[in-house]
C-alpha cells in the first residue's frame, strides 16, 4: 500500500481507503479511492501507520519530519488534530470560512451528517477579529503546545425585568454622577436603578449611564444633552458605546450594573422583581467596537475570570448595530 502526495492532496487506492477511511475516519472518498489532507497524512505518519509517502513530482519519500517541515501543513493544525484524535473524535479538514476542522460526535465520522464542533486552530499570538467568531470553537495552542478550547456563540440576550418608572423626577448633576434627593421607590426597589447613599433609600446615586438613559425616557428632569456631554467629557467615545449597550440591555428587560470589580463594563440581572430578593448576576459584559480584534491571551483571561465568579462572558460589539458574542471554556 502506497500513499502519494499529488499537489496538496495525499492519495491512496482501495486498500488505503478501507484501512484509513472505512475503519478510522481519515480523509474522503474520491472515485472509490482515498484522498487525505496533508494534516491527516501527517497524523498517520506520526502514528507510524505508514513510514513515508511518495512525492509524485520528485519521487522523494517524505516522513513525518519532512511533511511537518514543508509548507503544506502547520504545526498548529497538526497539534490540534492530534489532540482531538487522542480525545476519541473523528474530524475532517474543511474549506468552510473561518473553520479548520469539522469534529464529529464520538461514534460518528465523516460518513455521517452530524457535526459536534466547528473548530478553528490558532496560536496564542494570533489576533482574532471579534466579528469572525460565533458558532465556532477556538483551539488556542500556547507556546508549550497546550491547547485551550473556547466555545463562541451568538446568544439571545433577554430577561423578564419590567419597570414602569415615574416621570419628571428632579436630580442634581455632580461631577460624574447624579443624586436624586427624593427618589420614587420604584426606581431602586423595582428597577434596580442607582445605589442608595442612606439606609432610608435617599438620596439615590445614579451613574451617568443610568441618568442619561432615564433622562432620555423622560424620567429625570435633567437635560439629556447635558448628561451626554458630561459623559463624553469623562469617557470620550466609549461613553456612547456603553450607553448604547445599556439601552439595549434595558430594552431586553435585563438590568445592567457596573462590572468594574470584575474587570468588565457590566454585570447583568435577567429577572429582578424586588431588590431585596436579588440573586447573583448571570453575565459579565464587555463593550467593544465592532472592529475589535482579540488577543487570545486576553480572551482567555476574560473567560477564566467569568468562570471563576460563576458568570458567562459576553462581548457587546458596537457598530451600526450591536452584536452579542458569548465565549466559554470548553472541554471536548
Phi, psi and omega in degrees: 000129181232139172252136186237131176277115181240097185070246179247017180236138175260125187243149176214164183273200185299318181297320178294321178299314181296320184285319189257321181274304186297321186266330191225009170072020175275140169073203179213165182260126177233115181053039176084352181253177183263135172236124181244142167285154181305324181294326177290318177297322179298320180292321178296319177295318180300319181288344182082015178293330169224158183272327184197163171242155182260131175282119184296331182279311186265340185081358181291151173264127185249123175264187183302316180299317180298315183292319181293332180276353181275178177272004186278337185212147178259150179296331178297313179297319181296318181295317180292317179301313180299316183298316181291323174298318179297334179275001175096015181259146161270144179209157182230136169298151183218154175267005180301134185302129177075009182229136177260323185223142167261121183252127185266153176302150178305133183095348178250167180211192183294346177277355178257166182264353187268132177244128178277315182218145166255119192244134170247127182262127179219160172273163185293346181259007181265113178291148185235118176302130184300322184291345180275357183261166183118123182062030175219148176259124174275125172256104186261120181261120181274181187291345176258012177071013170283148186242129174249130179256127180238119181271127181244136182221164173252092189281160172262106184273129178191162179210193183234013183281113180239126184229138175242080185288159178289177180242161173057047177271124181283154177200168181245128175276119175262205185295309181220030175198171181237139174250130174253113190281332180230071189284137171298143184297332183296332185298306183271312188292322182259325184258351181055039172273132171075189180216121179294141176269338180244160181293338180272007178090000181225148350288163179258125179268128177246138172290165178298325178296312179299316182294318179296319178297312182292323177295322178294337178264006178079011181282319179260150177275349178293139182296128182299321182297325177297319179292321178296317179297319180294318179299320179290328175296322184282318190238351185071211183297337181300329180298317181295321178296315181294322178294321178299319179289320177303312179300315182298320179293315178297322178295336178266014177064034175246139180264116175264136173232165183302140176252020187306315183296342180253007180074021181238175177280318183220152158248150187231152177235123185276330189225089179252116174259319177206140186299334179288345180248026186290131175267197178282148174291151186260324187239149161252131184241125173250131183264128183223152172294152186298333182268017181294143173242129182278139159279127180306326180295315179294321179297316179296323178296315179299315182294319179297318179296313180300317179297322182294335179251019175060046177228166178255138181272125179232137177250133177257112183263113189257116172226230173295327174235180176250125176252138182255134180228124178253138179228128179225156175286140183231137170246102183299000000 
